[in-house]
């Protein structure tokens, strides 16, 4: 059983769209905010309606389709929707989602109708009025296969993972399947790994061999997985360690984000239903966020070996395009949305698609005199431009381009590659705020960028403002303020903003279920790293103004705000 078509009407950004799907593998690409992830959301909403119409007493039959059933709006957390009106196109208050299945050479069209009620943000009315014969035929086909309706379709979605929880309690199989079906698979990586072990293996080091072999196929190196629980019945938390060849054994929480996403995918596939009679659907959203391009090729190759799954992948990786066989690439842009028909792109259009994908990220003018293109995540350029100029960049021969709003660093890389096709001699510098990423995550991004011959600059604190909070810099600008006094003022401003700094850190790290005391300890362990520099700088200006009796300008040049990476790059471009 496979999906061969998806039909959307008045759903979010789509007025009418028919999608022709490959029965095995589909890679959906297109510009940002065009609606790629919306297609995956539509599949999830359809599945919620499907589950809601299965009879409780007879799991082989659906409730009749002309009677409305209801989906609570608060349970539709997988939809990016603040208001229920966000689910519908324009001013419409009705929508429909239809999946077209191929089952033993028979075509079955299962469509649900959704309606917004008068009570705002309460629930959706759902029915399948007009599709009753197809729903009856579907239930009959599943009964002939001996499959209950609840087991006929399994959907698994993976999203980019930056970190996992420090402690993960044990879950039973039912709890695991429930969380996976709710797109919360990342919360139970250790449990899924534990379920993949072969307990019949005589040798302990071979118990996770199947999963280890898949990881090896993707990363090109061997990993050893160990369960450190002596008693899985009485212990509260699952303990899993990883050892890469010739490296020390570490807790899985310390592994890089790319490894975590890959092991999360494969541990789930090992655990979930592999019955060829049912539909096992894999939805992979933005693997380019944390997985290196070369590893993505290997990941997709390894996924294709699993014949019992149908996959949908969303990606910005232009290198991936050239490695996608004909019939598997779905390119979505404004013209196709207006036409209302998305079908697999012919191979001879791949080059055009790659150029359009890169150029549509932003309005790029490639001037021949530009020596360095700076791709920044900032929407406003004043601070980053000043910092570059203070580090030797020449204003007349640089171009700053924002990739603000793009989904991943992969978008910036795609823009950089596009620029290089138009100006091969240009230097490309990609700027990324450190935010709350780990050193390992920053290093992974740096390696991805520098492997392509581009340069990478990351702020020392959470944002670009952190570069200007420096006592020696303040003293150099206003020498009537001593270094000691400047340190005191910085400390006061930092203390004033401590609550906001900790709150921001809590919002990021709280997703990992860390306790508040752990967040405070993390903040205190490296205050300069985690403080909310934008607000600290604003408060600091106020304190300095009280000292010098005039409005200070800390975004000024001094010898103390130089960055070694930027200085080396500017020296090579303009002064060698």
Secondary structure, 3 states (H helix, E strand, C coil): CEEEEEEEEEECCEEEEEEECCCCEEEEEECCCCCHHHHHHHHHHHHHHHHHCECCCCCCCECCCCCCEEEEHHHCCCCCCCCHHHHECCCCCEEEEEEEEEECCEEEEEEEEEEECCCCCCEEEEECCCCHHHHHHHHHHHHHHCCCHHHHEEEEEECCCCCCCCCCECCCHHHHHHHHHCCCHHHHHHHHHHHHCCCCCCCHHHCCHHHHHHHHHHHCCCEEEEECCCCCCCCCECCEEEEECCCCEEEHHHCCHHHHHHHHHHHHHHHCCCCCCCEEEEEEECHHHCCCHHHHHHHHHHHHCCCCCEEEEECCCHHHHCCCCCCCEEEECHHHHHHCEECCCCHHHHHHHHHHHHHCCCCCCCCCCCCEEEEECCCCCHHHHHHHHHCCCCHHHEEEEECCCCCCHHHHHHHHHHHHHHCCCCEEEEEECCCCCCHHHHHHHHHHHHHCCCEEEECCCCCHHHHHCCHHHHHHHCCCCCHHHHHHHHHHHHHHCHHHHHHHHHHHHHHHCCCHHHHHHHHHHCHHHHCCHHHHHHHHHHHHHHHHCCCCCCCCCCCCCCCHHHHHHHHHHHCC
